[in-house]
Amino acid sequence: MNIQREIKSYIVREGLSMREIVERLVVTRRWRGSLSNFSGKLQRGTLRYKEAEDVADVLGYDIVWVKRK
């Protein structure tokens, strides 16, 4: 699954919209981005790791690295 679809699926799973996520990021993480900026980063695959961590945090998730077997 690509990152864009994966992040969007977590947002939907939590019953939120992309706009609500961006609003929460602006308030809690002092993001300066807009909805179109966030959406563009997802589409281009240019979301930074720290930004992905922030998104996961406002959704109530942790990013976990698991060693492949």
N, C-alpha and C positions, 0 to 999 in steps of 0.2 A: 504494500500500500504506500502511495507517496505521502509525503509530509502534509501537503495541503489537505488531502482527503482525511488523513488521520486526525489532524488538529480539528478540522470542521466536524468530524464525527464525535469527538469528545465534547465539543461545544453543544451540539445537538443533543447528545446523551444527557447533558446536564440541563436541558430545557432552556438554553440561552441562545441569544442571537449574537452575531459577530459584533453588532453595534454595542450590545450590553457588555461584551468582553472588553472592547476598546474603552468604553466608559469606565469600567472597573480598573483597567490598567492605568488610565489617566489619573484616577483618584488615588489608587493604592500604590502604584509604582511610578507615578509622575511621568508617565509616557507623554511625549509631545506629538505622537502620531495621530493620524485620523483613521477613520474606517477605510477610506480608499487607500491610504498608505499601508495599513495592515493587510488588506486584501491583496494589494499589489505584491507585497513581500511574499505572501503565501503562493501566489500564482507564479512568481518568478523564481521561487525557491531561494530567496535571499534573507529569510528570517534568521537572525543571529541566535546562537545557542542561548544566550542570556535572555533574549526575548521569548524564546520557547519555554525557558524555565519560568519566566513571569506569567505566561499564559497558563502553564500547568498549575502554577501556584494559585492563581485566581479561580481556577476550576476545581481546586482541592486535590490535585494529583502531584505525585513526585515522578521525576524522570529517573528510571533505574536502568543501569547498564548490567546486562547479564552475559556472562561468558558463554559463547557457543560451544556445543559439545562436538 
